[in-house]
Amino acid sequence: MDYATKNHGKVLILSHLIVVFKYWKKFFIPYGDEVKHRFEDIAIRSDFSFETMEADQDHIHCLVKSEAGIAPLAIVRR
């Protein structure tokens, strides 16, 4: 993973996000890859990227790399 070079320093901000689908357990299993592609499309249009992403039965684990000025809440909202 590469550090982002800013004025007088280097920055690496990684956030571990877990997206839980409470009532979607049976629905989510066959569509896990499709949801991962949708997340990646959102990241392409935004100021962050997914370093890794794994789908389980009812949730997705995401390791998100973002710029220094972006709050994790802003990433979740997008």
N, C-alpha and C positions, 0 to 999 in steps of 0.2 A: 504494500500500500504506500502510495506516495504522499508526502507532505505537501500542502499548498503553501507556497512562499508568498508572504505578505511583507509589507514595508521592511520591518527589521526582525522578522521572525518567521518561523515555520509552524503551520497549524495542521493538525489532523483531528477532525471531529468525527467520531463514530458513535452511532446510537443503535442500541439493540431494541427493536420494536417487536412486539408480539401482538398480532391482530387476531382477536378471538371472535369466532362466529358462534354465538351461544346456541341458537336454535337451528343452525344450518348443518348439523353433523351429517345427516344422510344426504343432503343436497350437495354439500361441498366436496365430498370424496371424488366423484368423477370429474369435477371441474377445477381441480387444484391448479393444473397447468395453465388454464385459461385465465384464472385470477392472477397468477404470477406474471403473465404477459401483459395484463392490464396495468399492474403495478409498474412494470418496466416502461410502458408507454407514458405513464404519468411522470416518471422520473426523467425521461428524455426531454419532456417539455418544461421541466423545473430545474432548480439549482442544486439538485442532489442526485446521488446515484446509489444503486443497491450493490453492495459488494458481494453479499451472498443472500440467498432466500431459499427457504425450505418450507414446503407445505405438509401439514399433518392432517389428521381427520377433521378437526374443527378449528384449526388456527394456522397462522403463518408466522414463522420467525424471519425477521429481516435485519440485516446489518447494513445500516444506512450511512453513507459518507456524505457530509454536507459542508457548506461554506460556513465561515465563522459567524455571519450575521443572521443565520436562519435558526429559529427556535425549533426544537423537536415537535412542539405542538403545531407549528405551521406545516411541517411535513405530514403529520397525521391528518390535518384538515384537507390537504390536497389529495 
